[in-house]
Amino acid sequence: MIDAAGLRVMRAIADEGSFTLAALSLGYSQPAISQMVRRLEQRTGTVLVERVGRNVRLTEAGQVLARHAVGVLAALDAAEEEVAAIAGLRAGRVRLMAFPSSSATLVPRALALVKERFPDIKVTFTEAEPPESLAALRAGECDLAVAFAYEGTDLGRGEEDLDMFVIHKLLDDEVRLALPRNHPMARSSVADLSLLGDESWIAGCPRCRGHLLQMCRKSGFTPNVAFETEDYVAVLGLVAEGLGVALIPDLILRSANHPDVVTLPISPDSRREVHVVTTADLQRVPAVKATLDALCEAATATPRVFASG
């Protein structure tokens, strides 16, 4: 097998014309150069260098190696420089996927931290709900996935085997009830879900709909789901018009609100856990680790939402 060190030696001999000068140019001893040439000749099965008096010259086979060494060594040098830049956070690409309600609050703050500290890191961002983002991470299509799970359920919910993932908890996201400002319960300090069995409900994403069904059944009724939309601005608009009530997590209420909608803590209370997910190998990539750390810092700095009334 021809290695990079052997190619460097052949190039140096071609340029310098002797083992001694080639050794000086590479910082090797003359015996080391001779030994490397002999080893390369054994590997290729042919003579690469012939002696001419005190000097040496390359055979035809040696000239072929020296000629190809230029392009090969240039490519290796470029690769080493690029890898060094990535390892030193002077470059790097991170593919981030996150669920929509985090993309309005948590993710922008994290991306701003990365840009401020490591301006040469490029982070691409795609919105995706947890089943899609975890599947993309497993398939190698993203490096970090911001996902959530409601209490009593695991992050994969049976859709993904989590053994290959490294999971970091970011925050607890409290779930609140959104109802019209003129609703009889709007002045309450806490919304008792068991009193809302006759209401029309507005459901969100599939996981959020499952959580709604679970919470209502725990409170003794099956909800009448009149509308479904994953757009929480639309949810607030429907609630404001008196078309139903909805369960909305805090992350959404940090960036979206409506003057005609009141939000209250619920009884029984509920929250979802927000995590950032990657793999052990990806976590060792400097740019990925820097972005993960920024997400953790952004989560710590995320303010609480208080009931509106």
C-alpha positions in Angstrom: 0.0 0.0 0.0 1.3 3.4 -0.9 1.1 5.9 2.0 1.3 9.7 2.2 4.8 9.6 3.8 6.1 7.5 0.9 4.7 9.9 -1.6 6.3 12.8 0.2 9.7 11.1 0.1 9.4 10.4 -3.7 8.5 14.0 -4.3 11.4 15.3 -2.2 13.9 13.0 -4.0 12.6 14.2 -7.4 13.0 17.8 -6.3 16.3 17.5 -4.4 18.2 14.9 -6.4 19.7 13.0 -3.4 18.7 11.2 -0.3 20.6 13.6 1.9 18.9 16.7 0.5 15.5 15.0 0.6 16.1 14.1 4.2 17.0 17.7 5.1 13.9 19.1 3.3 11.6 16.7 5.2 13.3 16.8 8.5 14.3 13.1 8.4 17.6 11.3 8.7 19.2 10.0 5.5 19.0 6.4 6.7 15.2 6.9 7.4 14.8 8.1 3.8 16.6 5.1 2.5 14.5 2.7 4.6 11.3 4.4 3.5 12.3 4.0 -0.2 13.1 0.3 0.3 9.8 -0.3 2.0 7.9 1.5 -0.8 9.8 -0.6 -3.4 8.8 -3.8 -1.6 5.2 -2.7 -1.6 5.1 -1.7 -5.3 7.3 -4.7 -6.4 9.6 -2.6 -8.5 12.7 -0.3 -8.3 11.8 3.3 -7.8 15.3 4.9 -7.3 18.6 4.3 -9.0 22.0 5.7 -7.9 24.0 7.8 -10.3 27.4 8.6 -8.7 26.7 10.5 -5.5 23.2 11.4 -6.6 20.1 9.4 -7.3 17.4 9.6 -9.9 13.9 8.2 -10.1 13.1 5.3 -12.4 10.0 5.5 -14.6 7.9 4.0 -11.8 9.4 6.4 -9.3 8.6 9.3 -11.6 5.0 8.2 -11.8 4.7 8.2 -8.0 6.4 11.6 -7.8 4.1 13.1 -10.4 0.9 11.8 -8.7 2.2 12.8 -5.3 1.6 16.5 -6.2 -2.1 16.2 -6.5 -2.6 13.6 -3.8 -0.5 15.5 -1.2 -2.3 18.8 -2.1 -5.6 17.1 -1.5 -4.5 15.6 1.8 -3.2 19.0 3.0 -6.5 20.6 2.1 -8.4 17.9 3.9 -6.2 18.3 7.0 -6.7 22.1 7.0 -10.5 21.7 6.6 -10.7 19.2 9.4 -8.5 21.4 11.6 -10.8 24.3 10.9 -13.8 22.2 11.9 -12.1 20.9 15.1 -11.1 24.5 16.0 -14.6 25.9 15.4 -13.4 28.0 12.5 -15.8 26.1 10.3 -18.5 23.5 10.5 -22.0 22.7 9.6 -24.8 21.6 11.9 -28.3 20.4 10.7 -30.9 21.2 13.4 -34.5 20.1 13.4 -37.0 21.4 16.0 -40.8 21.3 16.5 -42.6 24.5 15.5 -43.4 26.0 19.0 -39.7 25.9 19.9 -38.7 27.6 16.6 -40.3 30.9 17.8 -38.5 31.1 21.1 -35.9 28.6 22.2 -34.2 28.0 18.8 -33.7 31.6 17.7 -31.9 32.4 21.0 -29.7 29.4 20.7 -28.8 30.3 17.0 -28.0 33.8 18.0 -25.6 32.5 20.7 -23.8 30.3 18.1 -23.6 33.1 15.6 -22.2 35.5 18.2 -19.5 33.0 19.5 -18.7 31.0 16.4 -19.6 33.1 13.3 -18.0 30.6 10.9 -20.3 27.7 12.0 -23.3 27.3 9.6 -26.5 26.0 11.3 -29.3 25.0 9.0 -32.7 24.7 10.5 -35.9 22.7 9.6 -39.2 22.5 11.4 -40.4 19.0 12.2 -42.5 17.3 14.9 -40.8 14.7 17.0 -41.5 11.6 15.0 -40.1 13.1 11.9 -37.1 14.7 13.5 -36.1 11.6 15.4 -36.4 9.5 12.3 -34.2 12.0 10.4 -31.6 11.8 13.2 -31.6 8.1 12.9 -31.2 8.2 9.2 -28.3 10.7 9.4 -30.3 13.5 7.9 -29.8 15.9 10.9 -27.4 16.3 13.7 -29.6 17.7 16.5 -33.3 17.2 17.1 -35.3 19.3 19.5 -38.3 17.2 20.5 -40.9 16.9 23.3 -42.8 14.3 25.2 -45.8 14.7 27.5 -45.6 13.4 31.1 -46.2 9.6 31.2 -44.8 9.0 27.7 -41.3 8.4 26.4 -39.8 10.6 23.8 -40.1 8.0 21.1 -43.6 6.9 22.1 -42.9 3.5 20.5 -42.1 5.1 17.2 -38.3 5.2 17.6 -35.8 3.0 19.4 -34.0 5.5 21.7 -31.0 3.3 22.5 -28.8 5.0 19.8 -29.6 8.5 21.0 -28.1 10.8 23.6 -30.9 12.9 25.2 -30.4 16.2 27.1 -33.4 17.6 28.9 -33.8 21.3 28.1 -36.9 22.4 30.1 -40.4 21.6 31.5 -43.1 23.2 29.4 -46.3 23.8 31.4 -49.6 23.2 29.6 -52.4 25.8 30.1 -56.0 26.2 29.1 -56.9 28.9 26.5 -60.5 30.1 26.6 -62.4 33.2 25.4 -62.2 36.3 27.6 -65.9 36.2 28.2 -66.0 32.6 29.2 -67.5 31.9 32.7 -64.3 30.3 33.9 -62.1 33.1 32.6 -61.8 34.8 36.1 -60.8 31.6 37.8 -57.2 31.1 39.1 -57.1 27.5 37.9 -59.1 25.8 35.2 -60.8 22.5 36.5 -60.9 20.3 33.4 -63.7 18.2 34.8 -66.0 21.2 34.4 -65.3 21.5 30.7 -66.9 18.3 29.4 -69.6 20.2 27.4 -67.1 22.4 25.6 -65.9 22.2 22.0 -62.2 21.6 21.8 -59.5 22.6 19.4 -56.7 20.1 18.9 -53.1 20.6 17.7 -50.5 18.2 16.3 -51.0 14.4 16.6 -49.1 14.2 19.9 -50.9 17.2 21.3 -54.2 15.7 20.3 -53.3 12.5 22.1 -52.4 14.4 25.2 -55.7 16.3 25.0 -57.6 13.1 24.8 -55.6 11.6 27.7 -56.2 14.7 30.0 -59.9 14.9 29.3 -60.4 11.2 29.9 -58.5 11.5 33.2 -61.1 14.3 34.0 -64.0 12.0 33.3 -65.1 12.8 29.7 -64.2 12.4 26.0 -63.7 15.8 24.4 -65.7 17.0 21.4 -62.9 18.0 19.1 -64.5 20.5 16.7 -61.3 21.8 15.0 -57.8 20.6 14.4 -54.8 22.8 13.4 -51.1 22.7 14.1 -51.0 26.5 13.7 -51.3 27.9 17.2 -51.9 31.4 16.0 -55.0 29.9 14.3 -55.9 28.1 17.6 -55.8 31.4 19.5 -58.0 33.0 16.8 -60.6 30.2 17.0 -60.6 30.4 20.8 -61.0 34.2 20.7 -64.1 33.8 18.5 -65.7 31.5 21.0 -65.4 28.4 18.8 -63.8 26.3 21.4 -61.2 26.0 24.1 -57.7 24.5 23.8 -54.6 23.2 25.7 -51.6 25.3 24.8 -48.0 24.9 26.1 -46.0 27.8 27.5 -43.5 27.9 24.7 -46.2 29.0 22.3 -47.6 31.6 24.7 -44.1 33.2 25.0 -44.4 34.4 21.4 -48.1 34.3 20.6 -51.1 35.8 22.4 -54.5 37.3 21.7 -56.2 40.1 23.6 -59.5 38.2 23.6 -58.0 34.9 25.0 -57.3 34.1 28.6 -54.8 31.4 29.6 -55.0 29.5 33.0 -53.2 26.8 34.8 -55.1 23.5 34.7 -56.2 20.9 37.2 -55.0 18.3 37.0 -51.8 20.0 36.0 -49.7 18.8 33.1 -46.5 19.6 31.4 -44.3 18.3 28.6 -40.5 17.8 28.7 -38.5 19.4 25.9 -35.2 17.7 25.0 -32.4 18.0 22.5 -31.4 14.7 21.0 -28.2 13.6 19.1 -25.9 10.6 19.0 -22.7 9.9 21.0 -20.6 10.3 17.8 -22.2 13.5 16.7 -21.9 15.0 20.2 -18.1 14.8 19.8 -18.2 17.0 16.7 -17.2 20.5 18.0 -19.8 22.5 16.0 -22.6 20.1 17.1 -21.5 20.3 20.7 -21.3 24.1 20.5 -24.9 24.2 19.2 -26.1 21.8 21.8 -24.6 23.9 24.6 -26.2 27.0 23.1 -29.6 25.2 23.2 -29.1 24.3 26.8 -28.1 27.8 27.7 -31.1 29.3 25.8 -33.4 26.9 27.7 -32.1 28.1 31.1 -32.7 31.7 30.1 -36.2 31.1 28.8 -38.7 33.1 31.1 -41.8 31.6 32.6 -45.2 32.4 31.3 -47.9 33.5 33.9 -51.6 33.1 33.5 -53.3 35.9 31.6 -56.6 37.3 32.7 
